[in-house]
């Protein structure tokens, strides 16, 4: 059974052109010492160029053929040995074809025989060493290319892993937020509040805007502020006498990127664990400011405080990890107690303008 012969892959034109340029340059310099004793330096240079072209041809062919070599024989050894053999053979062909018809063989002419010997010897010395230098350079370039490809692949895998973790954590945010909001409506229905229908309508409108963001990896601070404003207005309808709020955004940060639900998580935490548990309610102040190349989003409340209300683990812990993944560890989430009571939550991260 005969195996099918596969076509040899072609050498890129750029690589072949560089090889020809290097070979002709080396041949030109190597022929200079011989030109001092050669009868016709132009003829010598022409023959050296023919040897260079033959060397490139042999080197390129042996680089891919034969496809399979005996185990003891390395490809580089075949190329170097092939060049060493090709030089005297090519020189012999040059002298045979340059001998005029009817003229005696070149080996019977002492000057031509001496030229054949010197040219063959020079080719056998220069060509293999040039090939070895090219092979070493080629191996180094291949090693650098493989290392770069490995680094790129590793970076891509790391990015995919981070994206998967962000999507997983985004999925954790969605039920946490929705269950808390629906619980607020359920409380109104249970007590028979006349505000329940209005709150439910506001909630429906709010969720139409909020739910799409639950499945996005990121948003802008401008969109996040609008979402927070709608949420606070909804909560204000539920407890108009107990919740007051103010919201300030540096307009130059409206297009800055942040993970979806970042600001809303802080505000919801302030409402649920600061304002809601207290009999007197309180005030929530939200401000987003630019500090150099970084953004600081601050949510302060005058609620029951950390010790009485406690700090929930799920929402803020998930937000902290989402920020770390989204900003490669360059974001911070800080919680501090306010006096006489309340909590201040700050998120600080690098400003990244929206590409859109």
N, C-alpha and C positions, 0 to 999 in steps of 0.2 A: 504494500500500500504506500503510495507516494504522497507526501505531505504537500499541501498547497503552498506555493511561494508567495509570500506577502511582499507588497511594494515597500521599498526603502523610504523612510521619511526624508523629505528634502531638507537640506541645510538652509536656514534662513538667509535671505539675500544679504542682509546687513552683516551677518557673521562671515559669510564667504567673501564679501568685499573687504572686510578688515583683514582677513587672512591673506588675501592677495596683496594688499597694501604693505603689510608687515613683511611678507616673503620677498617682494621686489625690493623693499628698502634694505633688508638684511643682505640680499644678493648683491645689491649695488655697493654696499660698504665692504663686503667680503671680497669683492673682485678688485678693490683698489690696490692692495699690495701686489697682486698678480699683474696689474696693468703696467707696472714699472718694467717688467721683463717681457711683456706680450708685444708681438709685432703690431697688432691692431687692437687698441683698447676698446674701440667701438664693437668689434666682433666679440671680444671677451665679454663685454657687458651684455650683449644680446644673448650669448650662450648662457650666461649666469641667470638672466631673466627666464629663459626657457627651463632651466633647472628649477627655478623657484616655482614656476607654474606647474611643473610636474610634481614637485613636492607637495603643493597644496592639493593637487588632484589625488595623489596617493593617500595623503593624510585624511582627506575628507571621505574617500571611499572606504578605507579601512576603519573609519570611525563607526560605520554602520554595517559593513560586510566583512566576513560572514556574520550572520545574526547570532549564531551560537558558536562558541569557541570551546576547545578542550579545557577542562578544569584547570590544568597547570598553567595555561597560557592566559595572561592578562591582556586586556584590550590595548593598554598603553604600550606594552612590550611589542605587540604586533605592529602598532603604528610606527614606533621608533625603529624597529628592525626593518619594516617595509621601506621606510625612507632611506635607511642606510644601504639597502639593496638597490633601490630605485635610482640613486644618484649615478653609480657607474654604468648602469644599464642605459639611463637617459643620455649620459655623456657619450656612450658608444654609438647610440642612434644618431646623435648630433654629428659626430665625426663621420659616420658612414654616409649620411645624407648630404654632408657638406663636401664630400670627395667627388670631384668631377668625374664624368664618364671617361673611362680609359686611363685615368690616373692611377698610379700604384697605391696600394692600401696605405692608410695613414701610419700603421705601425712600422712600415718600412722606412718612414721619414722620421729621422731622429727628433726634429723640432716639433713636428705634429704629435709624435708619440709622447714626448715630454709634456706637451700641452694637455694631452688627454689624461696623463697620469696626474698632473697638478690639479686639473679641474675636477677630476673624480675624487681625489683626496680632499680637496676643499669642500666639495659637496657632502662627502661622507662625514666630515668633521662638523660642519656648520648646521646642516639640516637636522640631524637627530637632536643636537643640543637646543636648537630653536624649537623643535617639536616638544621636547621635555619642558621647556619654559612655558610654552603655550598650554600644555596639559596641566601644569601646576596652577597656572592662572585660571584655567577653566574649572579645575576642581575647587579652588577657593571661591570663585563666583557662584558655582553650583551650591556650595555649602552655605554661602550667605543667602542665596535665594531660598534654599530650603528652610533656613532658620527664620527668614522673614515670613515665608508662607506659614510656618508653624506658629509664629507669634500672631499673625493675622487670624489664623483659624482658632487659636486659643482665645483671642480677644472676642471673636464673633460668638464662640460658645459661651464665654462669660457674659456677653451682652444678652444672649438669648436666655441664660439662666436668670439674670436680673429682671428681664421683661416678664418671665414666667412668675417670679416672686411678686412683682408689682401687680400683675393681674390677679394673683391669688389674694393678695392683701386688699385689692380693690373689691374683690368679691366679698371679703369679710366686712368691709365698710357698709356695703349696700344693705344687708339685713339688719345690721346694728342701727343704722339711721332710720330705716323704714319702720322697724318695730317700735322705736322710741316715739316717732311721730304719730303712728297709729294709736299708741297707748294714750297720748294726749287727747285725741278725739274720743276714744273710748271713755275716758274720765268724764268728759262733758256729757256724753250720752247717758252714762250711768246716773248722773245727778239730775238729769232732765233739764239741762241748761237751755234756754231759748237761743243761745248763741251757737249751739251745736250745728244747725244746718248751714249757717254762714261760714263757720269754721271749716266744715266739711267741703263746702264749695271752694273756699280759699285753698284748702289742702289739695284738692283735685287739680286746680290750676297750677299750684306750686309744683306738684309732683310731675306734671307734664314737662316742666322745665328742668326739674332736678334729676329725674330718673335717667335721661340720656347721659348725664355726666357721671353716673355711677359706673358706666362701662367704658369710660375714657381714661386713658393713662394720665392725661394732663389737661389743663385748661389755662385760662389767663386770669390775672387778678381782677380785671374788670368784670368778667363773667362771674367770678366767685363772689364779688361784692354784691352784684345784683341778686344772686342766689341767697346770700346771707340776709339782704334787706327783705326779700320776700318771706324768708323763714321768720325773721323777727316780727314782721307785721302780722304773720299768722299767729305767733305766740302772744303778741300783744292783744289780739282779739280774744284769746282764751283768758288772759289775766290782765285786763286793761289798767287796773288800779295798782298792780304789783310789778309791772315791767316797764322800764324806761330804757331807751337806748339812743346812742349817737354813733354815727359812722362817718369816717373821714378817710379818703383815698387820695394820695398824691397822683394826680392825673397822668404824670409821666410814667407811672408804673402800671397803667391799665393794660398794656400789652405784654407785661412780664409773665413768664410761664411759671406754673406751680402745679403740684399734683392735685387732681380733682378732689374736692371736698376738704381741702386743707383748712381753710378759714372756717368753713361751716362746722367742722369737727370741734374746733375750739369754742365757737359760739354755742353750739348745741350742748357742749359740756358745761358751759357757764350757766345756761338756762336750767338744765336738768339737775345739776349738782350744786349750783350756787343760788339761783333765784328761786326756783320752784320749792325747795324745802323750807325756805324762810317764810314766816308769817307776814313780814313787811315787804317781801320781794326785794327789789333793788334795781340798780342801774348797770347796764352793760355799755362800755365804751370801746369802740373798735377803731383802730388807726393803722394805716399802712403807710410807711415812710421810707424814703431812700436815704441810706447812710453810705455814701461813697458808691462802691460797686455792689453793695449788698442791700437787700430789702429786709425791713423789720416789720412784721405784722404783729400787733399787740391787741389782745382781748382782755380787758379788765372788767371785773364785776364787783359789786358791793354786797354779794350774797353772804351765805352763812360761813364761808371760809373753808379751808382745808380740813381743819380738825373736826368740825361738826358735820360737814357734808361729805367729807372724804373725797379722794381723787380716784375716779374710775380707772380701771386698768386697760380695758379692751380698746376703747376709742383712741386714747392718747398714746398707748403703747404701739398700736398699729400705725398711727400717724408718724410716730418717731422713726419707725423702721422704714416706712414709705419715703420719708424725707431723706433718710440715709442712702437709700437705693437710688432715688431720683437725682440727688446732687452729689453722689459719690463721697459721702461722708462730710461734705462741706456745709451742711445745714445743721441748725441747732434748735432744739425745743426746750424752753425754760419755763418752769413754774415757780412763782414766788407768792408768798402770803402778803396780803395787804392789811394795813392797820386802819381802823380797829378790826375790820373783818373784810373778807373778800379774797379773791385770787386774781393774779395777773399772769396770763399765759403769753409767751412771746415765741414767735417763729422767725428765725433769721436764716436767709439763704442767699446764694449768689443771684444776681439779676441776669436772667436770660430772656431776651426779647423774643416774642413770638415770630417764628419764621414766616408765617403766613402774612 
